Amino acid sequence: MTRRHGYALLSAIIALIVAVSAAIYVGVASDDGSTTGERTQAKQGGPRNRAAPASTGIWVGAWSASPVGAEPGTEVEGMAGRSVRNVVHTSVGGTSVRITLSNLYGQSALTITHASVALAAGTGTAAAVADTMRRLTFGGNTTVVVPPGQQVLSDAVRIAIPAEADVLVTTYSPTPSGPVTFHPHARQISYVAEGDLAEDATGVAYTGQVSSWRYLTALDVLSNESDGTVVVFGDSLTDGITSTQNANRRWTDVLSRRLRAAVAEGRDVPRYSVVNQGISGNQVLASGAGRPADNQAGIGRFHRDVLSRTNVKVVVIDLGVNDILRNPRLADPVRILNGLRTLVRQAHARGLKVIGATLMPFQGHRGYTDARESVRRQINAEIRGGRVFDAVVDFDAAVRDPYNPRKFRPDYDSGDHLHPSDKGYDRMAQTFDLEDLKGAAPAEL
């Protein structure tokens, strides 16, 4: 080969490399990070936000609720032909979102043909901020079939979700699929409309109201402001059954706000979200009737509602009062304590730290007896003695009447002598030592 031919060949190779590099650059530049489902949606004219921030961070729980049972009155039709718009409140923000839908208590397949997520236009409304409306997909498809007893996780969709935001998650099912898996006592109004209005931003047709969450059990965000999730596991005292509706004044809500404020102030505390897995009436040991059981016992639902949550770092347990109050005979404190220790062992097996709460007083409640009060005190003595949990939050000491420790301080009492008022819930959260969220489960020797 002559020198002239060699130069020509070299020039051709260089030109080829430049052309290939340019093609690769154009291909990368045209890929905005959206999923296949999002790109298909854009071609079809579906809503998307081209100005959405790049998705960075890690997945954490921003909101969740435990499935409790089958909703009465939905045994045959379910929510066929109607749009269900759940309203949920975020603990932390993120740049992308995904949801979990449950058909745990369904007796037939749940078919969802249209689902969406959007920011609410305000408090106590079914209207959305129009340019935040996003269509949800499942494995790239807009339709998903959830078999009885199962759940499904949506694809991630890019949307800027702030902390302390109300988010609308809407599903439409065209066919009968009862009964509906739900969480009652949500302390949050959600909405229903006739027909497929999953992407309707006006909210005008959402005339039906309900104080429960249907199908939806979790909302995760891809967050750069949180490093993990705190899961709070409990009964109605955690569920916030007597807190003000639509106001997010459960003690877990206040704890979440305290934690974010502490981080913003530069305090050396973990950057965690807080999710609430409380079920009103829940017990450590006993479940309700049915298969699967309504209001499943704590030791039965712990894996589903705690260990399976997204990026769990710490578990907080406030459970046991209903085992005392709802037992037709005098409850055995040893059995309750053994049940709590079983939960702790399961958490420790995952490397999770467990913070436990003392049981709050209930004198004046219709279920009170001196014998039941004795059981409560025995359990609290073991908890305070450090023989159950890794750390303790003393809710009992925080809310009891200093003149009669068997009952709530009057201004912390909702009036039923069992559940706190808003002020009582706030007191519970203020008592929580944020430093206890540091660290992991103790090493087994």
PEQUIKA-V646274 format. One record per residue. RES is the residue in one letter. SS is DSSP state (@ for helix, = for strand, . for the rest). OMEGA is omega in whole degrees, -180 to 180 (* if undefined). BURIAL is # if it has 9 or more other C-alpha atoms within 8 Angstrom, else .. Layout:
# PEQUIKA-V646274
((RES | SS | OMEGA | BURIAL) (RES | SS | OMEGA | BURIAL))
This chain:
# PEQUIKA-V646274
((M | . | 179 | .) (T | . | 178 | .) (R | @ | -180 | .) (R | @ | 179 | .) (H | @ | 179 | .) (G | @ | 178 | #) (Y | @ | -179 | .) (A | @ | 179 | .) (L | @ | 179 | .) (L | @ | 179 | .) (S | @ | 179 | .) (A | @ | 179 | .) (I | @ | -180 | .) (I | @ | 179 | .) (A | @ | 179 | .) (L | @ | 179 | .) (I | @ | 180 | .) (V | @ | -180 | .) (A | @ | 180 | .) (V | @ | 180 | .) (S | @ | 179 | .) (A | @ | 179 | .) (A | @ | 179 | .) (I | @ | -179 | .) (Y | @ | 180 | .) (V | @ | 180 | .) (G | @ | 179 | .) (V | @ | -178 | .) (A | @ | -179 | .) (S | @ | 179 | .) (D | . | -175 | .) (D | . | 178 | .) (G | . | 180 | .) (S | . | 177 | #) (T | . | 177 | .) (T | @ | 179 | .) (G | @ | 180 | #) (E | @ | 180 | #) (R | @ | 177 | #) (T | @ | 180 | .) (Q | @ | -179 | #) (A | @ | 179 | #) (K | @ | -179 | .) (Q | . | 179 | .) (G | . | 179 | .) (G | . | -176 | #) (P | . | 169 | #) (R | . | -176 | #) (N | . | -178 | #) (R | . | -180 | .) (A | . | -179 | .) (A | . | -179 | #) (P | . | 177 | .) (A | . | -177 | .) (S | . | 178 | .) (T | . | 177 | .) (G | . | -180 | .) (I | = | 179 | #) (W | = | 176 | #) (V | = | 175 | #) (G | = | 175 | #) (A | = | 177 | #) (W | = | 171 | #) (S | = | 177 | #) (A | . | -178 | #) (S | . | 170 | #) (P | . | -172 | #) (V | . | -176 | #) (G | = | 178 | #) (A | = | -176 | #) (E | . | 178 | #) (P | . | 179 | .) (G | . | -180 | .) (T | . | -171 | #) (E | . | -175 | #) (V | . | -172 | #) (E | . | -172 | #) (G | . | 176 | #) (M | . | -176 | #) (A | . | 177 | #) (G | . | -179 | #) (R | = | 175 | #) (S | = | 180 | #) (V | = | -179 | #) (R | = | 177 | #) (N | = | 175 | #) (V | = | -180 | #) (V | = | -174 | #) (H | = | -174 | #) (T | . | 175 | #) (S | . | 178 | #) (V | . | 179 | #) (G | . | 179 | #) (G | = | -176 | #) (T | = | 176 | #) (S | = | -177 | #) (V | = | 171 | #) (R | = | -177 | #) (I | = | 173 | #) (T | = | 176 | #) (L | = | -176 | #) (S | = | 171 | #) (N | . | -174 | #) (L | . | -176 | #) (Y | . | 178 | #) (G | . | 177 | #) (Q | . | 176 | #) (S | . | -178 | .) (A | . | 176 | #) (L | = | 179 | #) (T | = | 176 | #) (I | = | -179 | #) (T | . | -178 | #) (H | = | 178 | #) (A | = | -178 | #) (S | = | 174 | #) (V | = | -180 | #) (A | = | 172 | #) (L | = | 177 | #) (A | = | -179 | #) (A | . | 180 | #) (G | . | 179 | .) (T | . | 176 | .) (G | . | 179 | .) (T | . | 174 | .) (A | . | -179 | #) (A | . | -179 | #) (A | = | 166 | #) (V | . | -165 | #) (A | @ | -174 | .) (D | @ | 174 | .) (T | @ | -177 | #) (M | . | 179 | #) (R | = | 173 | #) (R | = | 179 | #) (L | . | 176 | #) (T | . | -179 | #) (F | = | -174 | #) (G | . | 180 | .) (G | . | -178 | .) (N | = | 177 | .) (T | . | 179 | #) (T | . | 176 | #) (V | = | 177 | #) (V | = | -179 | .) (V | = | -178 | #) (P | . | 176 | #) (P | . | 178 | #) (G | . | -176 | #) (Q | . | 175 | #) (Q | = | -179 | #) (V | = | 178 | .) (L | = | -180 | #) (S | . | 168 | #) (D | . | 175 | #) (A | . | 176 | #) (V | = | -177 | #) (R | = | 177 | #) (I | = | 178 | #) (A | = | -179 | #) (I | = | 177 | #) (P | . | 167 | #) (A | . | 178 | #) (E | . | 179 | #) (A | . | 169 | #) (D | = | -178 | #) (V | = | 178 | #) (L | = | 176 | #) (V | = | -173 | #) (T | = | 176 | #) (T | = | 175 | #) (Y | = | 177 | #) (S | = | -176 | #) (P | . | -172 | #) (T | . | 177 | #) (P | . | -178 | #) (S | . | -176 | #) (G | . | -9 | #) (P | . | -178 | #) (V | . | 171 | #) (T | = | -174 | #) (F | = | 174 | #) (H | = | 179 | #) (P | . | 177 | .) (H | . | -177 | #) (A | . | -173 | #) (R | . | -180 | #) (Q | . | 178 | #) (I | . | 172 | #) (S | = | -166 | #) (Y | = | 179 | #) (V | = | 175 | #) (A | = | 176 | #) (E | = | 178 | #) (G | . | -180 | .) (D | . | 179 | #) (L | . | -175 | #) (A | . | -178 | #) (E | . | 175 | #) (D | . | -177 | .) (A | . | -175 | #) (T | . | -179 | #) (G | . | -174 | #) (V | . | -176 | .) (A | . | -178 | .) (Y | . | -176 | #) (T | . | 177 | .) (G | = | 179 | .) (Q | = | 180 | #) (V | = | -180 | .) (S | . | 176 | #) (S | . | 175 | #) (W | = | -177 | #) (R | = | 176 | #) (Y | . | -173 | #) (L | = | 180 | #) (T | = | 179 | #) (A | = | 171 | #) (L | = | 179 | #) (D | = | 175 | #) (V | = | 171 | #) (L | = | -166 | #) (S | = | 171 | #) (N | . | 177 | #) (E | . | 180 | #) (S | . | -179 | #) (D | . | -179 | #) (G | = | -173 | #) (T | = | 168 | #) (V | = | 179 | #) (V | = | 178 | #) (V | = | -171 | #) (F | = | -176 | #) (G | = | -177 | #) (D | . | -177 | #) (S | @ | 179 | #) (L | @ | 174 | #) (T | @ | 177 | #) (D | @ | 176 | #) (G | . | -169 | #) (I | . | -179 | #) (T | . | 177 | #) (S | . | -178 | #) (T | . | -177 | #) (Q | . | 178 | .) (N | . | -175 | #) (A | . | 179 | .) (N | . | -180 | #) (R | . | 170 | #) (R | . | -178 | #) (W | @ | 178 | #) (T | @ | 176 | #) (D | @ | 180 | #) (V | @ | 178 | #) (L | @ | 179 | #) (S | @ | 179 | #) (R | @ | 177 | #) (R | @ | -177 | #) (L | @ | 179 | #) (R | @ | 179 | #) (A | @ | 180 | .) (A | @ | 177 | #) (V | @ | -180 | #) (A | @ | 179 | .) (E | . | 179 | .) (G | . | 178 | .) (R | . | -178 | .) (D | . | 177 | .) (V | . | -177 | #) (P | . | 175 | .) (R | . | -177 | #) (Y | = | 166 | #) (S | = | 179 | #) (V | = | 176 | #) (V | = | -170 | #) (N | = | 177 | #) (Q | = | 176 | #) (G | = | 174 | #) (I | . | 179 | #) (S | . | -179 | #) (G | . | -175 | .) (N | . | 178 | #) (Q | . | 175 | #) (V | . | -167 | #) (L | . | -170 | #) (A | . | 177 | #) (S | . | 173 | #) (G | . | -179 | #) (A | . | 174 | .) (G | . | 176 | .) (R | . | -5 | .) (P | . | -174 | .) (A | . | 169 | #) (D | . | 176 | #) (N | . | -175 | #) (Q | . | -179 | #) (A | . | -180 | #) (G | @ | -178 | #) (I | @ | 178 | #) (G | @ | -175 | .) (R | @ | -173 | #) (F | @ | 180 | #) (H | @ | -178 | .) (R | @ | -169 | .) (D | @ | -180 | #) (V | @ | -173 | #) (L | @ | -180 | #) (S | . | 177 | .) (R | . | -174 | #) (T | . | 172 | #) (N | . | -179 | #) (V | = | 178 | #) (K | = | -177 | #) (V | = | 176 | #) (V | = | 174 | #) (V | = | -177 | #) (I | = | 175 | #) (D | = | -170 | #) (L | . | 175 | #) (G | . | -178 | #) (V | @ | -179 | #) (N | @ | 175 | #) (D | @ | 178 | #) (I | @ | -172 | #) (L | @ | -172 | #) (R | . | 178 | .) (N | . | -178 | #) (P | . | 174 | .) (R | . | 178 | .) (L | . | -177 | .) (A | . | 178 | #) (D | . | -178 | .) (P | @ | 179 | #) (V | @ | 179 | .) (R | @ | 179 | .) (I | @ | 179 | #) (L | @ | 177 | #) (N | @ | 176 | .) (G | @ | 177 | #) (L | @ | 179 | #) (R | @ | 175 | #) (T | @ | 177 | #) (L | @ | 180 | #) (V | @ | 179 | #) (R | @ | 179 | .) (Q | @ | 178 | .) (A | @ | 179 | #) (H | @ | 179 | #) (A | @ | 176 | .) (R | . | -180 | .) (G | . | -176 | .) (L | . | 174 | #) (K | = | -179 | #) (V | = | 174 | #) (I | = | -177 | #) (G | = | -178 | #) (A | = | 170 | #) (T | . | -177 | #) (L | . | -175 | #) (M | . | -174 | #) (P | . | -180 | #) (F | . | 175 | #) (Q | . | -175 | #) (G | . | 174 | .) (H | . | -176 | #) (R | . | -179 | .) (G | . | -175 | .) (Y | . | 165 | #) (T | . | 178 | .) (D | @ | 179 | .) (A | @ | 178 | .) (R | @ | 175 | #) (E | @ | 178 | #) (S | @ | 178 | .) (V | @ | 178 | #) (R | @ | -178 | #) (R | @ | 177 | .) (Q | @ | 178 | #) (I | @ | 180 | #) (N | @ | 179 | #) (A | @ | 178 | .) (E | @ | 179 | #) (I | @ | -180 | #) (R | @ | -180 | #) (G | . | 178 | .) (G | . | -176 | #) (R | . | 180 | .) (V | . | -172 | #) (F | . | 178 | #) (D | . | 177 | #) (A | = | -174 | #) (V | = | 168 | #) (V | = | -171 | #) (D | . | 178 | #) (F | @ | 180 | #) (D | @ | -179 | #) (A | @ | -176 | .) (A | @ | -170 | #) (V | @ | -175 | #) (R | = | 178 | #) (D | = | -179 | #) (P | . | 179 | .) (Y | . | 178 | .) (N | = | -174 | .) (P | = | 177 | #) (R | = | -175 | #) (K | = | 177 | #) (F | = | 165 | #) (R | . | -171 | #) (P | @ | -176 | .) (D | @ | 175 | .) (Y | @ | -176 | #) (D | = | 177 | #) (S | . | -177 | #) (G | . | 179 | .) (D | . | 175 | .) (H | . | 177 | #) (L | . | -176 | #) (H | . | -179 | #) (P | = | 166 | #) (S | . | 175 | #) (D | @ | 180 | #) (K | @ | 177 | #) (G | @ | 177 | #) (Y | @ | 178 | #) (D | @ | 179 | #) (R | @ | 177 | #) (M | @ | -178 | #) (A | @ | 180 | #) (Q | @ | 179 | #) (T | @ | -175 | #) (F | . | 179 | .) (D | . | -178 | .) (L | @ | 179 | .) (E | @ | 180 | .) (D | @ | 179 | .) (L | @ | 178 | #) (K | . | 173 | .) (G | . | -178 | .) (A | . | 179 | #) (A | . | 178 | #) (P | . | 180 | .) (A | . | 177 | .) (E | . | -179 | .) (L | . | * | .))
